[in-house]
């Protein structure tokens, strides 16, 4: 399918996949997702123009002091507006960061749900405790905190060439009683070559480490298997630039195997790009641009969100990062997506679901901002898998058909197997099928299996079935049978929960509560959809 854009399109040729026959067989049984939503709920997100969204944010900012008082915050607490979602019935969900005596409160974010009349319906808070600390003066010197953070980065083995920035004072409220703390960002390079921005939180009175998380959110996916496609370009100073003005000015840059900088805008003389082979630098750029436009179209057409941040502005894609870099990552600080060229620089990680996965990290950062550690980190990764998969299905590309497999074409394992499976995550040998007490101690790419499994069960149900030529057989933790409600509805429930009920500290129990609220908003408390959400969470042992 060729998505519509308002400007001239450039025709591009990309290599056709040589993949397992089962993945590309047409005319086979479809799953529960064949039934689309027939009616739009009044509680569904409304499509907001850039101007309308800006007006809502400005209004919320002007009323932030009154809102803080209305919801019972203390005199030293202030609200800072981050995002706003407006439902079709006029209800608004305004997301705020919080400060205490001028200091950022980590874990202090909250969402105020306001009726069309202006009355507050409810408040969703990341931290339940009252925000208060005895002093805002740190006992530990900033230099000592920085050295401790560098030591932490070195001990984890995740950051090479560690360089700590000057710590900032914060109030740590994400777990237990709020305390004065220092946050230090340690930059460097991770073991696989990915840039590192490790945030280390230490107690400002004792120096004890309280928390750490990695700000660079990454994952692996497919090479260029999308066939002949079209993407937006514009006339440049000499030829054409790979810039899509119809989608917020998204531009694609070539890093030429560098590991830093923005790179150079990808250009072409005659507006016909790539050869379809990895040895042509333009081919990866084409796939990156195509994936970006599909992701933009998905969020706009399905969820009414124009752009990653909802502000109508396009992100940036960078291709040819490093040498033989087998990964891709989103960096919110540059609002950019970066792709490596894969093993031997022959399989750029620039397919549809990779683009959808990585840029969905940007959507998460702009909304719930789920901490990239513990159970919230698993939910962060799962959100990207869920929406990467949704973008792939929505694209209806005949060369890369929709499926519930992650990384099925890159052959990163060398045996033709996918990187991750949503119907039974443990088939990859490491991911969790179901929740367990130490799920938060599992790498986020594997604890994500719990939510991935939930989404599959919610969409398609348990048991054996075949969808788009791929066979699935999804079990449940307790042996119960789960009936799917269809992927279209499951996507909408997850998006509403992410944007209105999830916070930085949401864990799996809170994710169950948030998705149940979202399903109730959209379809009713006694609906088959709400019951399906409950059954699917029970199916992965989240109660």
N, C-alpha and C positions, 0 to 999 in steps of 0.2 A: 504494500500500500504506500502511495506517495502522499505524505501530509501536505496540506495547503500552507503556503506562505504568500505574503503580499508582493514580494519582489521577484525579479527574474531568478530563475533557478538554473543551477549548473548541473549538467548530467555527468555522473561519475560511474566508473566501472570498478567493481570490487570482486575479489575472488569468490567463486562459488565453493561452498563447503564440501568436503568429502567426509561425511559423517556417517554414523551408524544408520542403516536403512530404516530402522524402526522409528527414528526421530523424525524422518521426513516423509513417511508414508501418509498419503492423503486419504480422506474419506472414511476414517475410522471413528469409533464411538467417542463422543464427547462426554464430559462429565457434568456435574451439577451446575457448572457455570454457564451452561447453554441458555439458561433462563435469565434474561436481564431484568433489572428493576423496572417495574411498570409505572410506578408513581413516585414523585419526588416529595419527600417528607418536608413539612414546614421547618423541621429542625436540621435539615441539610444545610451545609455552608452555602451562602449566597456568593455569586461571582461578583467580586469587587473590582472596580476600575482602580487604576493607580491613584487617581485624584481622590476617589471616595475613601480608599484605605488610608491615605495620608490625612484626610480630614478627621477620620475616626481616631487615628493615633494622636493628632494634635489636640483634639477635644479631650481624650483620656489623659494626656499629659497636663492640660490646663486644670483638670479636676482631680489630679492625683492626690493632693493634700486632703481634699474633702473625702475622697475614696478611702484613704488610709484611716481617717477618723471614723468613717462610716463602718468599716469592717473591724474596728477595735484595735488598731495598732498603737504602740506607745509613742510618746512625744518625740523620742529620738529616732524613730523609724520613718523612712520616706520610701515612696514607690517610684520606680523608673520604668516607663512603658517599653516593652520589647516587641509585642505583636498583638494583633487583634483579628478575631474571626467573627463574622456576623452571619447569623442564620437567616433563612428566608422569612421567618416569623418576626424578625426584628431583635431577637436576643443577641447580645454581644458577649464574647468571651475575650476579655482583655488580660494579656499575660504581662506580669510585672517582675522585675528584679527588685530587691529590697536593699536599702542601706541602713546602717545603725550608727548614729553619731558620725556620719560621713563616710563610714567604711563599708565596702561591699559585703553583703551577707551571702556566703556560699551555701546553697541549700535553703535560701530564704525566698526563692521564687514562688509565685502564686498566680492563680488565675481567678479573676472575678467574673462571675456569670451574672449578667444584668439583663433584666426583662426590658421589653420595648418601652415600658412606662418609666424606666429609670430606677426601679427598685432592685436591690441586690437579691438574687435568687439563692446563691450559694457561693462559697469560696473553696477552691482546691489548693491546698498548701503542700509544698515539698517538705517543710518542717512543721511538726505539730507543737513543738516546744515554744514557749515565750522567748523572744529574742532579747537577751539582756546579758551584759558582761560587767564585771566589777570595775574594770579599767580598760582603757584603750592604749595604754603605754606598754610596749613590749620590753620584757626583761632580756630576751636573747638578742644580741646584736645582729644587724642585717648581714654582716660578713660571715658570722658563724652560721646563720641560717642558710646562706648560699652554699657554703662549703659542705654543710650537712646534706643539702639537696644534691650536690654533685656526687657525693659519696653514695647516696641512695641510687642515683642513676647508674653509677658504675657497678654496684652490687647486683642490680637487677639484670645486668648484662644486655639490656635493651638499647642502651645509648652509648655509642662510641664518640670520642672527641667531645665530651660533655663540656658545656659552657653555661654556667648559671647566670641568669639575669638578676638584677637587683630585686630582692623580695619586696612584696607589698603587704601591708597589714590588711587583714580581713577578719570577719567573724565567721568561724566555721560552725554551721548549724545543720549540716547534712546528716549527722548521726549523734544522738544523745543530747546532752546539755551543751548549749552554745558556748564556745570559748574563743578568746582572742587568739588569732593564729597569723602565720606568715605564709604567703604563697610564693613559691619560687618556680620559675619556668626554666628548665634546663634544656637547651637546644643541642643538637648533635645529629648523629646518624644511627639508625637502628641496624641490627645485624644483617638484614636483607637489603640494605641500601636505602630504605625509606627514611626521609627526614624525620627527626624526632623533636617533639615539643612536650617533654614530660613535666607535668605540673605536680609539684611536691608540696603538700600542706603540712606545716609543723606547728606545734603548740608554741605560742609566743612567750610563755612563761618557763617552759621546761626544755624546749627544743625537740620533744618527742614527735616522731612522724605520726600524723593522723590519717593521711590518705595520699594516694597518688593516682594520676590517670594520664593517659596518652592523648594529646589533642589531635594528632594526625590519625585520621580514621581510614583504614585501608582494607583491601580484600582482593581476591583474584577472580578472573572470569574468562571470557571467550576471546578468540582471535577474530579477524574480520571475515564474517560469513553471511553478510546481508545481501549479497547479489548486487544488481544494478540499482542504484538509488539516486535520489535528488536531494540536494541541500542548498541552503541559501548562500549567495555570494553577493558582493557589491563591487562596482567599478572602483579601482584604486588609482593611485598616481601612475602606476605602470602595470597595466593588466587588470587582474581581478584579485580581491582579497577574500579569504574564507571567513566572512563575517555575515551573520544572519540578522539583518535589520528587522525582519518580521518577527523575531523572537528576542527582543530586548538587546540586540547588538551582540549576541554571543559570537565570540571570535576564537579561532583555533591557531595555536602557536607551535612552532617547531623548536624544541630545546637542543636538537642536534647532539644528543647524548650527553649534554651537560646535566648537572644535578642541582643547578641553581639558576636564578634569574627567570625572566618572563619568556625568553626566546624570541623568535622572529615570526611575525604574522605569516601564515602560509599563503603564498600567492601563485598565480598561474597566468600565462599569457592569453590563452584562448578560452578560458572558462570550462574546459573539459579536464577533469582531474583524475589522476591515478591510473594505474595499469591493472589493478586487481591483484598485484603481487606485493609481498612484504618488502621486497628490495627497492621498491619505489617509495620514497618518503611520504608522498602525498596520500598513499593508500590508507595508512593509519590515521591521517588527518581527516580523510573522508569519513571513516567509520566513527571517529570521535565526534565530528560535527553532526553526523546522522543520528547518533545516539543521543546527543544533546537536544536535537529538535524533537525527537520522539518523546523524550522525558518532559520537555516543555509542554508539548501537546497533550500528553497524558494528564499532567497536573491541571492544566487549564480546562480541558474538555471533560474530565471525569470529576474533578474536585473544585473547579472554579478558582484555582490558584494560578495567578499569572506570574510565573517565574519562581525560582527557588525560594526567595524571601517573600514572595507575594507582592513585590514592589514593581513588577514589570521590567526588571533589569536582568539581562543575561549574564551568565557566569562566563568563565574562560576555560578553555581546554588546552592542555599542553601535551604534546606527544613526543616520543623518542627520548624519554627520560633515562639517563644513565646508560650503562652497557649491560645487555642481557638481563635487565631488571624484570623479574617475573612477578609483577604486582601492579596495582594502581591505587591511587589514594586521593581523598578529598582533603583540602586544607581550607578551613573557613576563614583564616586570616587573610588569604589572598583571593578568597571566593573563587577558587580554581580547582579543576579536575586534572589530574596528571596520570599519564599512562606509560608503562614500560613496554619494551618490545618483546618480552618473553625470552624463553630459552633460545640462546644462539641468535638473538635479535631477529627471529623468524616468525614469531607469533605475537604481534602486538595485542595487548589486552584491551581491545577497543570495540567489543561487541555491544549489542543492545542492552543485555541485562547487566553488564558491567557499568555502562554509562548510567543506567537507571539506579543501580545499587549505589554507586559512589555519589552521584548528585543528590540522592535521597538523604545522604548524610548531611547535606546542606540544608534540606528541608527540616530534618530533625534538629539541627543546630539553631535554626531560626524559630523553632516552636518549642517543643518540650526540652530540648537541649540535654537529653539523657546523658548522664555522666558515663564516660567510656571506660567503665570499670565495674566489677561486680555484676549483680543481676541487671542493673540499669544498662550496663555496657552490652550485655547479651541482648536486651531488648532493642538497643540502638542498632546493633548489627542485624538483628532479625528484621527490623523495620526496613532496612536497606535491601535485604533479601526479598521481603514481601513486595516492596514497590518495584524493585528491579524485575521480579517475575511478572508483576502486573503490567509494567511498561512493555515487556516482551510479548505478553498475550495481546495487549492493546494494539501493538504495532501491526499484527496480522501479516508479518513478513513471511513469505513462502519459503525462503531459504533458511530462516532461523525461527522456527515455529515456537509458539508458547508452550512452556512445560514447567514442571515443579522441580527442576534440576538446576543446580547452580554450577557453572563452569563445565558444562557437559561437552563442550567442543574443543577446549584448549588442550585436553589430555595432559593435564599437569602431573597426573600420577603415572603416566607412561603406559597405562593399560586400557585406555579408553573410558575409564570411569569418571563420573562427575566429581566436582570438588565437594558439593554438599547435596543432600537429598531432603526434600521437605516432607515427604510422606512417611519416611522412617529415617530420621537424621543419623542414627547410630550406624547406618550402613557405610558411612565413611570411616568408621573405626574409632572416632573420637567424640563426635557430637552427642549431646544428650537428647534422648527421645522424650523424657519426662522430667519434671521438677524433682529435685532432691535437696536435702538440707544444705549441702555444701555446693550448690549450683553456682553461688557467687564467687567461689574460689576457682572456677573453671575458666579457661581462656574464653573471652567474649565471642570468638568466632565459633566456639563449640557449645557454650551455654545458650547461644542463639537458637539452637535446635529445638528448645522447648517451645518458643513462640512460633518458629517455622512450622513445627508439627501441629500446633494449635491452628494456625492459619489454614493449613492443608485440610485438617479435619473439618473446620468451619466451612470451608469452600466446597469440598468434595465428599466429605464423610469418610468413614472407616471402611476397611475391607478392600477386596481386589477390584480393580477397574482399569480400563485403558482409555487414555485421553491423548488425542493428537498423535497416536502411534506409540505412546510410551505407556508401559504397564506399571501400575502402582499397587501396593498392598499395604495399607496403613493400619497398624494395630492401635490399641488403646491401653493405657496403664492398668485399667481394671477389667479389661475384656468386654467393656460395654460397646454397644453399637451406636455410632454417631451418624446422624443424617446431615449431609451438607446443605447449606442454604444458598449456595452459589457464590462464585468468586466475586461477582460484581457487588453484591451486598457486603461480603466480607471485607473488601477493599474500603468501602465507604465507612464501615464501622471502625476499622483500624485507623483510618485517616482522622475521623472525628475524635476518637480517643486520644490520638497523638497530639492533635492541635488544641484540644479543649480540656482534657483531663489528666494527661501525663505531665509530670514535672521532672526536674533534674534527678530526683532520687527515686523515681518509680521502680518498684521491684515487681516480681511476678504476681504476688498477691494483689498489689495495687493495680497492675495491668488488667487483672480479671475484673476488678471493681470498675475501672475506667471504661473497658469495652462493654461491660453490662450497662453502664450509664449511657454510653453512646448508642447501643442497640435499642435501649428504651426510648431515648430521644427520637431516634429515626423511625422505629417501627412499633413501639409500644411495649409496656412492661410484660404483657401476657402474649406477646407475639412469638411466632415460630422462630424468628431471628434471635430474640433475646434468649429463648430457651436453647437455641442452637449454640449460642456463645457459652452459656453455662455448661452445656454438655461437652463442648470441645475442650474447655479448660479442665473439666473433670477427666477427660480422656488423656490429658498430659499431667495429671496428678496435681493440678493447681486448684485448691478449694478455698 
